[in-house]
């Protein structure tokens, strides 16, 4: 049915499909830029980071290359604050290795949340848009048949035109859903690849820094014991 010949339900379906299409394309364009930059920056940044002469130089080079701050957030989280006795917050409880594991896990989850943002929208549009378009088609055919019945004339010309216009809603639903589904699948693979690299980075940092964290915790305990003995 045409816009003028449709009622409130048909117009609401058309506007809903338009809004879903606009929202999905905004997410597609934004995530395309985000994931393109992140996939390149993470690969180049990590290679540069591990080739650096020291931790400070590697961190500076990684921050310069990592424009989205995906991998550099994990490296920044690996820098534990100086231990305090007693701990000033629950985040400082446990030994230094446990604190490092907790901070890396939180940084990894924050980076993955940024990478996965918009995936739910694309999945929702891809699964619901065809059914919304089908609803518009069924409703449009219902209105077309009512109009034909009210006119009292039944012929191929009276049926083909209105029904054909109503079927456009199904095509519109598919046109909205197909790009969202394709983008969801492509983005999912890219996010999975970046996630594997970030998990590897977190594991490498934990393996590298856990002995140092344990040594720092042991040194802090020795200092505390010495101070306690001196007071005694």
Buried (B, 14 or more C-beta within 10 A) or exposed (E): BEEEEBEEBBBBBBEBBEEBBEBBBEBBEEBBEBBEBBBBBBBBBBEBBEEBEEBEEBBBBBBEBBBBBBBBBBBBBBEBEEBEEEEEEEEBEBBBBEBBBBBBBBBBEBBBEBBBEBBEBBBBBBEBBBEBBBBBBBBBBBBBBEEBEEEEEEEEEBBEEBBEBBBBBBEBBEBBBEBBBEBBEBBBEBBEBBBEBBBEBBEBBBEEBBEEBBEBBEEBEEEEEEEEEEEE
